[in-house]
Amino acid sequence: MQEKTYNNMDNRRKDKQLIKLEKKLEQLSQLINMAKADRIFKKIEYKFLYEIALVMQVPIEKLEALLENKIEYNRLPSTREERIIQIYRLTLMMMVDGIITDEEMVLLKNYALEMKLHPESIEMMLKRIKSSKGGMLLPAQLQQIFAIQNN
């Protein structure tokens, strides 16, 4: 009986880990879509994608399989904080090559709408990134930008 309980707990833990990995792969899939929005997947975009995968602790083999198999995930981040982080990552991917195309901008705005993030907050975030040193924002700055849409 006790062995059965341990197996059930182990299976639940594995299920949770699998769900977390799938969420991360979904977010990486969105980043791949952003990188390919202008129909040119540049070396700097690959590098940025690999760095994000490392930060997210996604095995490189999984990322490479995602790139090779063109698997698309459509589930969006569930919490508001996850959505803000993901839209920020998407924005950085869009900007990493120094060129923002109309296709990338449309895709970013569509993702923002799907994530129920206000378009004005996206515009404000873009302006703040462009004017910041190093083109990065702190989490508190992101929270401040997106807090405006709650008012």
LOKEDO-129782 format. One record per residue (C-alpha): residue in three letters; x, y, z. Coordinates in nm, 3 decimals. Layout:
<sites>
 residu       u       v       w
    Ala       X       Y       Z
...
</sites>
This chain:
<sites>
 residu       u       v       w
    Met   0.000   0.000   0.000
    Gln   0.275   0.242   0.094
    Glu   0.465   0.163  -0.227
    Lys   0.153   0.253  -0.427
    Thr   0.135   0.590  -0.248
    Tyr   0.499   0.665  -0.332
    Asn   0.438   0.571  -0.696
    Asn   0.135   0.801  -0.711
    Met   0.336   1.087  -0.556
    Asp   0.622   1.023  -0.797
    Asn   0.382   1.020  -1.093
    Arg   0.222   1.348  -0.980
    Arg   0.567   1.506  -0.946
    Lys   0.658   1.389  -1.297
    Asp   0.327   1.524  -1.431
    Lys   0.393   1.865  -1.275
    Gln   0.745   1.872  -1.419
    Leu   0.609   1.781  -1.761
    Ile   0.347   2.056  -1.743
    Lys   0.615   2.310  -1.643
    Leu   0.833   2.200  -1.934
    Glu   0.540   2.225  -2.175
    Lys   0.466   2.579  -2.055
    Lys   0.829   2.674  -2.115
    Leu   0.823   2.515  -2.460
    Glu   0.508   2.711  -2.539
    Gln   0.682   3.034  -2.445
    Leu   0.988   2.940  -2.652
    Ser   0.757   2.858  -2.944
    Gln   0.617   3.212  -2.926
    Leu   0.972   3.350  -2.927
    Ile   1.054   3.139  -3.233
    Asn   0.742   3.276  -3.407
    Met   0.857   3.629  -3.325
    Ala   1.207   3.561  -3.459
    Lys   1.059   3.422  -3.780
    Ala   0.796   3.696  -3.821
    Asp   1.018   3.887  -4.065
    Arg   1.094   3.558  -4.247
    Ile   1.464   3.580  -4.153
    Phe   1.588   3.387  -3.849
    Lys   1.915   3.566  -3.775
    Lys   2.212   3.430  -3.582
    Ile   2.164   3.689  -3.304
    Glu   1.803   3.571  -3.266
    Tyr   1.920   3.209  -3.234
    Lys   2.172   3.315  -2.971
    Phe   1.909   3.510  -2.775
    Leu   1.670   3.214  -2.794
    Tyr   1.935   2.976  -2.660
    Glu   2.014   3.218  -2.376
    Ile   1.646   3.239  -2.281
    Ala   1.621   2.858  -2.290
    Leu   1.917   2.835  -2.052
    Val   1.762   3.086  -1.814
    Met   1.435   2.893  -1.828
    Gln   1.629   2.570  -1.763
    Val   1.500   2.404  -2.077
    Pro   1.730   2.130  -2.204
    Ile   1.897   2.237  -2.528
    Glu   1.785   1.910  -2.692
    Lys   1.423   2.012  -2.629
    Leu   1.482   2.355  -2.781
    Glu   1.653   2.202  -3.085
    Ala   1.364   1.957  -3.128
    Leu   1.124   2.249  -3.108
    Leu   1.320   2.432  -3.379
    Glu   1.354   2.126  -3.604
    Asn   1.002   1.989  -3.570
    Lys   0.825   2.323  -3.593
    Ile   0.593   2.226  -3.310
    Glu   0.364   2.511  -3.220
    Tyr   0.205   2.562  -2.884
    Asn  -0.083   2.801  -2.845
    Arg  -0.148   2.811  -2.472
    Leu  -0.064   3.147  -2.320
    Pro   0.094   3.211  -1.980
    Ser  -0.168   3.183  -1.707
    Thr  -0.072   3.448  -1.452
    Arg  -0.049   3.820  -1.515
    Glu   0.315   3.822  -1.406
    Glu   0.401   3.540  -1.649
    Arg   0.223   3.727  -1.930
    Ile   0.419   4.046  -1.859
    Ile   0.749   3.857  -1.853
    Gln   0.662   3.677  -2.177
    Ile   0.557   3.994  -2.360
    Tyr   0.884   4.150  -2.244
    Arg   1.080   3.852  -2.381
    Leu   0.888   3.877  -2.708
    Thr   0.968   4.248  -2.726
    Leu   1.338   4.183  -2.666
    Met   1.335   3.912  -2.935
    Met   1.172   4.157  -3.174
    Met   1.438   4.417  -3.100
    Val   1.749   4.197  -3.069
    Asp   1.852   4.237  -3.434
    Gly   1.807   4.614  -3.423
    Ile   1.525   4.610  -3.678
    Ile   1.155   4.619  -3.594
    Thr   0.945   4.514  -3.892
    Asp   0.575   4.573  -3.937
    Glu   0.518   4.195  -3.919
    Glu   0.696   4.174  -3.583
    Met   0.502   4.469  -3.445
    Val   0.169   4.319  -3.555
    Leu   0.262   3.985  -3.397
    Leu   0.366   4.154  -3.071
    Lys   0.038   4.346  -3.053
    Asn  -0.161   4.031  -3.130
    Tyr   0.017   3.844  -2.851
    Ala  -0.049   4.137  -2.617
    Leu  -0.420   4.132  -2.701
    Glu  -0.438   3.754  -2.652
    Met  -0.267   3.799  -2.315
    Lys  -0.511   4.078  -2.225
    Leu  -0.234   4.335  -2.197
    His  -0.321   4.690  -2.292
    Pro  -0.172   4.820  -2.621
    Glu  -0.077   5.151  -2.456
    Ser   0.133   4.958  -2.203
    Ile   0.313   4.787  -2.492
    Glu   0.389   5.123  -2.653
    Met   0.511   5.259  -2.321
    Met   0.732   4.953  -2.266
    Leu   0.886   4.995  -2.612
    Lys   0.964   5.361  -2.546
    Arg   1.118   5.279  -2.207
    Ile   1.332   5.000  -2.352
    Lys   1.457   5.224  -2.634
    Ser   1.548   5.503  -2.390
    Ser   1.708   5.280  -2.124
    Lys   2.077   5.206  -2.098
    Gly   2.146   4.865  -2.246
    Gly   1.787   4.829  -2.369
    Met   1.671   4.644  -2.059
    Leu   1.409   4.711  -1.793
    Leu   1.396   4.600  -1.432
    Pro   1.100   4.392  -1.309
    Ala   0.979   4.688  -1.101
    Gln   0.976   4.906  -1.413
    Leu   0.771   4.646  -1.600
    Gln   0.525   4.623  -1.312
    Gln   0.493   5.001  -1.309
    Ile   0.427   5.015  -1.684
    Phe   0.161   4.746  -1.675
    Ala   0.003   4.873  -1.351
    Ile  -0.132   5.166  -1.553
    Gln  -0.376   4.939  -1.739
    Asn  -0.538   4.845  -1.408
    Asn  -0.636   5.205  -1.342
</sites>
